[in-house]
Amino acid sequence: MTQPLYEAPSLDGIMPDLLFAQNLPSIVCSLVLDPQPGELVIDMCSSPGGKTNHIATLMQNKVCLLFRS
């Protein structure tokens, strides 16, 4: 991506315990993976955990996640 899809205000420091901003390519990789509830997913680069959290959400929290940060 060379141009933003839309302008958005900075979320830096706003509700850090509730929000975790991700860019579109980070979300697309979870969608391409298409994880299904009950599958085993190994995340080899999980720090800070945004993609891991997105994968668990897509799997309705019925997931076995192994991760290494």
Stockholm file with secondary structure:
# STOCKHOLM 1.0

chainA/1-69         MTQPLYEAPSLDGIMPDLLFAQNLPSIVCSLVLDPQPGELVIDMCSSPGGKTNHIATLMQNKVCLLFRS
#=GR chainA/1-69 SS CCSCSSCCCCCTTSSTTTCCCCCHHHHHHHHHHCCCTTCEEEESSCSSCHHHHHHHHHTTTCCEEEECC
#=GC SS_cons        CCSCSSCCCCCTTSSTTTCCCCCHHHHHHHHHHCCCTTCEEEESSCSSCHHHHHHHHHTTTCCEEEECC
//
